[in-house]
């Protein structure tokens, strides 16, 4: 049997113009023509077209495809083995792409719309690890959900501003400790209250009770302790006590 150029175009879901081009560059020339000069393709031509489209799908150039298909030393079986290998490579690549998309979706779910470079730039190298652990520990809580809803609206500039606010609080802690301020002093309790309000304003509602729980974590989790110790020696315990004093004062005022 033979087929017209229009029929082949429909079979292969390509354009007639594409088939004309393949003929012009001698990549796929029809095996026959009608007395009027119209192209006619036989089954062997369709097999070659199938091979062409396969390699095109994998990104091969037309010149490379011609070299592959015109290699007389490569048998049809070898072509199939080569195609199988290429397909497996393509599958591996697609799986990598799927994994990348899943990571991107996870990042969007967390509400962080920054590139990895921006995350390191703004928050430092431990940021992503902390985010993963935080979701595992608190991902089902209302506080986490509230935090992610708010964070989803933030731009890089917002995150830079948020970090600057946190750095300013740390500077105040260091200054208070250097001046010999007691953790239950007015200055210390105001820093603790400003810290509570900062989290409430930026991420999720922090009650005095919740703030006390956070304070205990600052001295029971070594990583938090080390972070505060970089602010000032003894800062973790000092700030924990300041939060406890401020919480007691706030609850007393509310009762």
N, C-alpha and C positions, 0 to 999 in steps of 0.2 A: 504494500500500500504506500501511497505517497500523500503528502498533505500540503496545502497551500500555506503561504506565509501568514495569512490571517488565522488559519486554524492553529498553526504552531504557536503563534503569539498568544492565542487564547489558552492553549494547553499549558504553556509555560508561565502565563501571567506576566508577560513582558510586552513591550511595544513592537509593532512592525518596524519602526525606525531602528530599534535595537538590532533586530535580525538583519536589516539592511547593512547596518554598520559592521556587524560581525562578518558579513559576506565581503564587504569592501576591504577589510583588513586581513582577509583570508583565515580568520579564526574558525568560522563555520560557513562553508559554502554549500549550497544545496546540491544534492546528488543529481538533480535533473531540472530541466526547464521545459515548459510547454512550447509548442511551435510559435506561440506568441511572445515567448521570452519570460513568462511568469515562473517564479521559483517554485520548485516542488521538493519537499523534504521526505526522506524515507526513515525507517526505524533506526538505522545506524546514525543518521543525522540527529535524531531526537536523543539518542544515547549520548552523543557528543555534547549536545546542548545541555543535557542534564549535568554532565561533568563540568561544563563551563560555569553554569549557574552555581554549582556547589562551591567551586573554588572562588567565585566572585563573592559569595556569601561570607567566606572566610577572609576576605580582604585581599586576595591575590590580584595583581595587575593583569591586564589582558595579555601583555607580553609574556609574563611568567606562566600564565595559563597555556598559552600557545606552546611554550617550550616544554611544559609538562606533558601535554596531550600528544605532542608530535614526537616524543621520545619513543622510538621504536623498540627500545630495550625494556620498556616497562609494560608488563602484561596487564590485562584487565584485572586479574586477581591482585596484582601489586597496587594498582590504583585503588582498589577497595581497601586494602590494608592501610595504605597511606591515608585514605579518607577517614578510616576508623581512628587512626592515631590523631589526626587533626581534630576530629570531633571530640575525642576524649580531652585533648588540650583545651578546646573551646568550652567544654563542660566545666573543666577545672576553673577556667577564667570566669565563667558565668557564676560559678559558686562563690568565687572571691568577690565578685561584684555584688551578689546577693548579701554576703556577709557585710560588705561596706554599707549597703543600703540599710541593713538592719541596725548597724551601729549608728547611722545617721538618724534613723527613726528613734532609737533609744535616746540619743542626745536631744532630739526635739521633744520627746516625752518629758525629759528632765527640764525642759524650758531653757536650755542654754544654747543660744544661737551664735556661738563663737566658733572660730576655727581652732584646731588644736594649738596653733602658734599663739593665737590670741588668749586662749585659756592659760597657757604657760606664762604668757606675758603679764596677764592681769593677776592670776592667783598663785602661780608657782607650780613646781613639778608635782606636788602631792595632791593637787586639786581633784583630778579625775578619780584617783583611788579613794579619796574621802567621799566623793559623790556616790560611787558604787556601793561603798559600805553603808552610807547613810540611807540609801534606798532599801538595801537589804534589811536594815534594822528598823526603819520607820516608814517604809513605803506604804503601809496600810493605814497610817494614822491620818487624822484630819489635818494636823499641822503640816505634814509632808505635802498633802494634796493642795493645801492653801499656798504653801511655798511655791510649788510648781506652777500654779495658776498665775501667781504674781510674776514669777521669774520669766514666764513665757513672753511677757510684754517688754522685757528689758533689752536694750541695745548694748553694744559694747561700751558706749559712753556711760550708760547707767551703771554697768558693772564696775567701771573704773571709779565712778563716783562712790559707789557702795564700798569698794575696797578702801578708798581714801577716808571714808567715815570711820571704818574699822581701824585703820592705821592711826587716825587722830585719837581714838579712844585708847589705843595702846600707848601712845605718846603721853597721854594724861596719866595713865597708870604708872609709867616709868617716872614721870615727874613727881607724882605724889609719893612714891616709894623713896625716891632720892631725897625728898624733903623731910622724910621721917614721918609721914602722915600715917595715922592708925587706920586699919581697915574699917573701923566703925565711926570714923570721923565724918563730918558733913561732906567734905570733899570726896572721900572714897565712896560714900553712899550715893552721891550725885553721879559719879562715874558709872556706878552699877545701874542706877536708874536709867541713865542715858543709853547704856548698853541694851537694857531690856526694851526701851522704846525704839531703839535702832532696829532690832530684830522684828519687833511688832510692826513697825512701819514698812519695813522692806520685805519681810518674808512671811511670818505667821504670828498669831497672837501668843504672847508669852505672859502667863499669869505669874504671880509671885511664887507660887508653888512650883510651876514649871521651871522658873528661873533658878530655884534652889537645886532642882535636879540637874540642870545644866552645870551649876557651880560644882557639884560633887564630881561630875564627869571631868572637870578641868584638873582634878588632882588624882582621880582613879585611872584615867586613860593616859598612859605615858606620853602619847603623841601630843595631846593637848597640853600636858604639863611642860613638855619640851618647848612647845610653841610659846607659852607664856614666859618660860625661863629666858627665852631670847629677848623678850621685852625688858625684863629686869630680873635679877636673882631673887627668888622667892615670890615672884609675881603670881604664880598659880594659886598658892595658898592665900596670899594677900587678897587677891581678887575674889576668891571663893568666900572668904570671910566678909568682904565688902558686900557681896550679893546677899549673903545670909542676913547681915545687919539691915540692909535696905529692905529686904523682903519682910522682915519682922516689923520694921517701922511702917511699911506700907499697909500690911495687914492690920496692924494696930489702929492705924488711922481710919481704915475702912470699917472697923467693927463698931 
